[in-house]
Amino acid sequence: MVIVGGGASGTLAAVHLVRGAQARGTALRVVLVDRDGRHGLGQAYATADPHHLLNACAAKMSGLADDPGHLLRWAYEQGLNLDGPDFLPRRTYGRYLRDLLDGCARKMPYGGSVSKLTATVISLAAEGRSLRLRLSNGDTIDADAAVLATGNRPPAPWPSIEAGPRYVADPWSPGALTEICDGSPVMVVGTGLTMVDLATTATRANKDTVVYAISRHGLLPRPHRCPPSPAVEMFPPGGELRLAGLLRMVHTAIRNNDGDWQGVVDGMRPHVPGLWARLGLDDRRRFLTSMARYWEVHRHRIPPATAARIAHLQATGRLRVLRGSLVSATAGRDEMRVRLDADGVGRELGVGWLVNGTGPAADVTGDPFLGGLVDAGLARPDPLRLGLDAEEYGAILDAAGRSHDRIFTLGPTLRGVRYETTAIPEIRTQAAALAPRLLETLATGGLALESSAAVM
């Protein structure tokens, strides 16, 4: 068994597969492949900044779908003073995921194992009843099955940007932010969670740093309410569903909840995949174009301490949020010259750093590995091309729409199918549902689970 991607999605897939194998009393060899060697951490939890906090309280962040108190017990065993409503540093949560995986791996029965491999998978081919994965160093891995847990893609490149040493194309690539804390002004394109992290880091590292942030709407993530509002029980209508009717339902629920939108948003969250699947393609496109940003700033909220820091930076002029767009940027040796259209007025700025904080690229076929699967007919993009098309339990669909019994996926690659699929509660639920399906497939396929992966 090979899992491509060692971040949260890949780690939780491995954890639930191992736990399933333990329950069955069967051996399973798992190879967890991560391009950057950040097994258990991935992009989100590899940060070294202790002020980068989880965007959900600890009580909601257990890695085990059937054990909601697991994270809190781990924190107690580590001597951490952590309560359910607290927001844990993300780097500490990364340590938790690593410990969770390692703890499961130590209990593998009958010679099973979990091995961590630092490598880049460049292609996957089906050869008979097995799969062959080719690595960038020329090695290959033969496996009975594969889980694609590649996580969020880097931001899409901009045609209007002249690349230079002071342009950061992917802020979450290893070491990308090492130099932006030199005190010179920073321009971030995007005003979401990435910008919040960048502003937090850059302004703490140097008291003179000013961060400019620009986006089409100029919207910032909303803060969590503490104590949190109780989630409102939602009862979505049956039958035909249109976006306009869905919006009316949400507005009515907020009005009936005395204007408290947080409880309504949290109550909607479990229903989002089902509602998304029922919306027509035109309504999905309309949502992405006109409504998605408003949903995201209310759904993906930030801790109160982070919100207070951002508010202070704005009040003191160290964070300047602009509504508009980046027109062009020219690279110089010591700065980037950027042209903006802000509130309908053109302006030009010289900044020390320009950072692409626009979030994951939209078209899945732009990823060399996943695009290669599409080109080979092993996979197809979802109708919006946000990720891969897949059936309910994550089995990918090939070019003809047939469900593959050996290739599965979970997490951000399912955004076009489920939309709500990037946070730990959704990913752990997907991992828990995928594991028995995949183990049963392997067992009934007449394959020896103990020989499920071999590196050549």
N, C-alpha and C positions, 0 to 999 in steps of 0.2 A: 504494500500500500504506500503510495507516494502522495504527499500533500505539498502542493506548489504554493509557497507563501508561508512565512513563519510568524506573521503578526497575530492579532487577536483572533481573526477568523480561522487561520490555520491551526493555532494553538488550541482553540476550543473544539475544533473538529477532531484533533488528535486526542484531546482529553476524553471526549465522549466516545470515541471509537475504542480507546483503551479500556474505559470503564465497561463498555458493552462486551468487549472480549473477556474481561475478568468475570463478568456475570455469567457468560456462557462457558467459562473454563476452557477457552481455546487460545491458542497462541496467535499472535499477530505481530508482524514486523512492520513498523511504520518508519518511513523516512520523511522527515520534515525539512524541506528545502527552502532556504531563504537567501535571497540575492545579496543582502548586506550583512548577513550573520547576526541579525537582530532577532533571533528566535525568542518568541514570547513577548517581544516588545513591539515590533513593527514600527510603523510611522508614528502612531499616536503616543506610544508609551516609551519611546526611546529618548524623549527630551531629558536634558540634564537640569533644566530650570525647575527648582522646587516650587516656584510660584505658578507653574502651569498645573492647574487643578482639573480633576474630573469634572465634567459638566452634568453629573448626576450624583446624588448623595450615596454614601457607602451602602445604605440599606438596599439599594436597587442594583448593586454592581457585582453580586456573586457571579462567579464563572460557571456555576452548576445550576442547571435549570430546575433541578428537583431539591435544591438545598439553598434557599435564599439567605441563610445566616452564615454561609461558609466564609465569606470575606471578613466578616466581623470576628469570627472565631480565629481566623488566621492572624488578624491584626492584634488580637489579644495575646496570642502565642508569641508574636514578635515584640511584645512590650510596647505596642503603639497605643496611645490614648485616643481611641477612635470610637465614636458613637454613630448610630445609624444616620442621623441628619448631617453628619460632617462630609466635607468634600476632600477627598484624599489627593495628594500630589500624584500626577500621572506617572512619574517615574517609580513611585512606590507601588502603584497598581501594576506596573510592568513587572516588578519583582514578584508580586503576588501571582501573576499569570505564569511566570517561569517556575515558581515553587509548586504551583498546582500541577503543571505538566510533569515536572521531575518527580513529584510525589506519586502520581499515577504510574509513571514509567517504572518506578522501583517495585511495583506490585504486579508486573506483567507475569502471567502464568506460563508454564511449559516452554520456557526459553524465548518467549516473545520479547520484543525490544522496541524502543523509540530512539532513533538516531537523528542527530541534527547535522545537516549538510549545508555548508555555505557555497552556493553556486547559483548560476543563472540558467534557468530552463529556457531553451530557445525554440524547442519544437516538441510535439507529441504526435505519435503515429500509432494507429491500431494495427497490430500484426497478429492475425488469428484471434485467439482468446486472450491475448496479452497486449500490454501497451509498452511502447518504447519511448522514453523521454531522452532527448539529446540536450547536453549541457554545453555552455559556451566554451568550456575548456576541451571539448572533444569527447568527454566521457558520455556514457549512456546509462540509463537506469531502466531495467525491465521490471514491470509491475503488473499485478493482477487488476489494479484499479487505481484511479487518481482522483483527488479532490483539488479543484482549482480554488485557491483562497488567496487570490492575488491582491485583494484589498483595493483601496482607492488609487486611481491613476494620478500621475503628476498633472499639474495644470497644463492646459493646451498652450502651445507657443503662439506668440503674437506676430503677425506679419509686419506690424508697424514699429517693431522694436529693433534697434540696432544692438546686437549682443556685444557685451564688453565685460571687463573684469568686475564692474560694479552693478551688473544686472544679475539678480538671483532668479533663475527660471523656475526652480523647484525649492521652495524654502524648507522642505522636510527631507531633502536628501542629506546623507550624513555629512556633517561639517559645513553645511551651506550657510549657517548664520554666524559662524565663528568671527567674521570680520565686521559685521554691520554694527557692532557695539563700539565704534571708534569715536562717537560723538557727533558725526556729521549727520545732516538731515536724511531721513528715510522716507521714501514714497512707497506706499503699499497700494496696489490695485486690488480692491476688494475690501469690504468692511465687515466680514464675517468672523468666524471663530479663529481662522488663521491670523487675521490682522490683530485680533485681541492678544493672541500669544506673542506676536512679533512686537507689538507696542509694549507689552509687559516686560519682555526681555530687554529690548533696546534701551528703554528709558530707565530701567533699574541699573543697567550696566554703566550708564554715563548720564550724569545729571543735566548735561547740555543737549542731549538728543531731542530733536523734534520729529514727530512722525506725522506725515500727511497720509490720509487714507481716502481713496475715491472709489465710488461705485455708482451705478445708475440711479439707485434710490437713496443712497446715503444712510441706509438702515443699519443699526447695530443690534446684536443679539440682546434679547431682554433678560433681566436677572430673574433667578429663582426667587420665589417667595418662601421665607422660612419663619415659622413652620409651613410646610407645603399645604396647598389647598387639597382637600380630598378629591380624587378623580371622580368625575360625574359619570354615572352609568348611562351609556349611550345606547339607543335602539335605532340603528339605521333602517330606513325603509326598505322593503323588499321590492321586487320587480325592476322595471327599467330605471336606470339611474343617470341623471344628468348633472353636470357640474353646477349649474345654477341652483338646482334643488338641493344639492349637497351643501352649498354655501348658505342657503336659507336655513337649513337645519342647524348648522353650526351657530349662525347668528341668533337664532331663536333660543338655542341651548344657553348661550352666554347671557342673553337677556333674562332667561328664567333662573339663571344662577347669580342673579344680582350683579351682573357685569363682570363676574370673576371668570376670565377666559382661561386661566391656567388649569383649573380643574376640568374644563371642557376639552382643552387640547390633550391633556393626559388621558381623559376618558376615550378620546377618539383614537389614540395611538394603536391599541390592539386591532382596531377595525380597518386601519389604513390599507393593508395588503388586499383584503377582500373588496373594499370600496374601489381601490385603484383598478383591480381586475375587472370590475363591472362598468367602469367608465369607458365610453367609446374612445377611439384613438384621437379624434379631433378634440374631445374634451380634455384628454390627457395633455395634448400639445398646448391647448389653451391654458391649462393650469401651469405648465412649465414656463410659459411665456409671461403670464400676467399675475399669477398667484403664488408661485413657488417661493419666492423670496420672502413674502409676508408669512407664509407658513413656517419657513425655516427659522426666522428670528424669534418666533413665538414657541416653536417646538424645541429648538436647540438652544436652550437657555444657559446662562453662565452663573457661576456661584456668586453670592452676594459680595464676597471679598474682592473678586475679580471685577465685578461691576463697579464697586466703589473706587477701585484703582483707576479704571477707565474714566469714570466721571471726574476724578481729581485731575487726571491728565488733560481732559478737555477744559476744565475750569481754569487751569494754569497755562493753557495755550500750548502744551507739549504734545497734544494730539489734536489734529485739525481735520475734521471729517468734511469731505466735499461731496456734493452730489453732481455727478456728471460722468465724463469718460476720458480716458487717455487717448489722445490723438496720435502722438508719435513720441519717440524717445531716441536721442542720439548719444552715443557713447563717447566719453572723453577719458583722458587718462585718470583724472582725479574726481570726476563727477559724471552724472547723467543729466542731460538737458531734456526736460519733458515738457511737451505741449499738452494742455488740458482744455477741455470744454466743461467748465464748472458753472452750473446754474445759468447756462446759456451764454456765458462770457468766456472768451478765449484768454488764456494766460499761459505764461511760461515760467518754469521753475528750474533752478539748478539744485540737484540733490546729490548727496553722497552715495546713496544706494537706491536702486529701484527693484522692488520685490513683486513677483507675480503671486498674489494671494487670492486668485480667483476661484480656487477649489478644483476638484478633479475634472479632467477633460471629459467631454460628453460622449464622443464617438468611440465605442469600444474597439472598433477595427483599427484605430490608431495605435493600439498596443501591439508591438511586434509579435509577441507570443500568442495572445488571444486572436489577433487578426490572422495569424497563420492557421489557427484552428478553423476559422471561418473560411479562409481560402481553400483549405483542404476538404471542406464539407463535413468535418467532424462536429462543427458547432454552427449556430447561426445567431446573429444579433437579435435582440428583442425588437419589436416594431419601431421603437424610438431610438434604437442603437445606443442606449445608455449602458447596456451590459449584454450578457448572454441570455438567450431564451432557454427556459428550463421548465420542467414540470414541478408539481407541488413540493416534492421532497428533494429538489435540487439536481435531479438527473438532467443533464443538458440535452437539448434537442439538436439533431443534426440538420443538414441543409434541407432534407425532405420532411422535417418535422417529427422524426422518429426519436423516441426517448432512448438515450444511451444507457446501457446497464453497467458500464464500467467507468464513466466519467461524470463526476458530480461537481457542483459548485455551491458556494454559500457566501453571504456577506454582500459587500458593495457590488459585486458582479451581477446581483439580482435586482439592482435598483429599477431597471425598466419593467421587471415583472412584479415586484412587490412594493416598490418605492421606499417604504419604511424598512430599511435593512442594513443600516450602518452602525447602530448602537449595540452595546453588549447585550441588553435583554433580548433583542431580536436575533442576534447572532447565536447566542447560547441556545435559544429555542430551536433555531434551524439545525444547529449541530446535534442537539438531542434527538431531533426527528430523523436526521440523516443517518446516524450511526446504526440503528437496528436495521434500517432498509439496506444499507451497504453491506453489513455483516451477513445478513440473510442471503443477499445476492451472491456473495463470495462462497458461502457455505453450500448453497444449492447448485452452484455452478460446477461443483465437483473439484474445486481447487483447494489445495492445501494452504490454509491460512498462514502456516509457519514459513512458507516460501514466497510470501507476497511481494517482496522487493529485493532486487539484487543490483548492485552497482557494478558496472563493467568498465 
